Amino acid sequence: MTSLPSSWTNRMAALSTRRYLICLIVVLAVLFLTAVYNFGDSSYIGLGSSSSFRPADDYIIDPSESQRPPLPFYPLNPASPFSSSASSLYPPDKDLPRVFLFLPINSAGAHESPRFCRAIQGAIASGWQPIIFNWDVQEQYQKHKPFGLRDILNSPKYTAGIKEDDLIFMMDSWDVWLQLSPRVMARRFLEYDEDILVAAEKNCFPNSPESHDCRDVPASPVLPELYLEDENPHDLNPLELLPKHANSGTIIGRLHKMREFYNNLTQYMESEEYYWYDDQGAFNIWLADRKVKLDYYNRLFWPAHDDFHNMQFLGTRYPPDPSIFYDMVDDEGSEILPWSLYPPLGHHSLTGQIPIAIHFNGGSKEHLEYWWGKLWWSSDKSRFKPVVRRRMDQGKIRFVTETGYRQESIRSLCPELEIWSQAR
Ligand SMILES: *[C@@H]1O[C@H](CO)[C@@H](O)[C@H](O)[C@H]1NC(C)=O
């Protein structure tokens, strides 16, 4: 047996003594700090008993909370409409209603800026087949919006291919970006169990804030705390308000209900008593009168005015809803896909929702430029461009004409888009 050199043994002894000392110091430090911590909190000085620890009052956790059995995630989510029987949320795709997207715009409005064609790019990349109406209206196509849609819904020459239970989705044409597909829309619409859903926004425009139309709207089911910057009583700033007023820029409903609704709406707008310029005044009045239902969770539509600071863009597995089967079913491949390769989608940082439509309403218009490039279908990243290009090449757009519909290629409608000069 070879004996160890004595210098080595000495070094070992010195080392273990040093380790021993370090351990001792650490243990003493922990004991000391624990004692000081508990002393600062109460007169109790002791070790180990964490029950003596009292956190600051506003963070006290109800001890009964931890006794409760874990509940399923969705009914608890304060920012989701999931409520009743979950089974209705999972019909097979073939049983979903189809969704028909109608966009009101005239040719002058469409060519005023790149905004309209960019919105079209988002719709096409997200799997939609937009139908444009009011194209030949000479002026104020915005005002003609409800009348144009009414005429379409009333005429078999336009609705012949649409079932009475299919969904009619009308959205403003150049300031709304779609980031999820018609299939996701159909499923989320079913979650609410309503005939018609209108976007919920924070401000009551154009009606007077003191009027019945603005004051007497239903309370939002969303938890107010979600939006509060401070939970102590204070005058709320507009950013802290819950979305509970109507925005008429995005609306969806069953064909037979939408027909009835737009007949009612236009009749009301043509009456003596109605004096607002466009249809949103009527939506707010009807909301106060309980004739309209809102997408309070902004799960379908998210109006950005006074709320855009709550939007974040994150790489997201697509489509994001658990009720939807993933297009990417290659388990191994998708599990190891780096997060940054997922397509970026807009997430609401307070509610956690990934809205289907991002609406740059009111004072959020300049975000149409600031946020261009944030979503995957406008991204500069080369991995997304071929997909967008392919979908744009194959995408279809239809126009409402005197006699029915005509089809046009996206390229001929929107020749200026950058995507045409980019890689296939
Ligand atoms: C249309 O108006 C009639 C009469 O007021 C009403 O009974 C009906 O519920 C309305 N329909 C819709 C879809 O708003």
The ligand as a Gaussian input file, in Angstrom:
#p B3LYP/6-31G(d) Opt

LIG

0 1
 C      -86.265000      42.564000     -33.920000
 O      -87.331000      43.333000     -33.418000
 C      -88.429000      42.561000     -32.941000
 C      -89.545000      43.542000     -32.599000
 O      -89.103000      44.496000     -31.691000
 C      -87.982000      41.745000     -31.747000
 O      -89.023000      40.962000     -31.232000
 C      -86.836000      40.840000     -32.181000
 O      -86.316000      40.145000     -31.071000
 C      -85.721000      41.651000     -32.831000
 N      -84.746000      40.721000     -33.351000
 C      -83.434000      40.820000     -33.157000
 C      -82.580000      39.717000     -33.692000
 O      -82.907000      41.737000     -32.574000

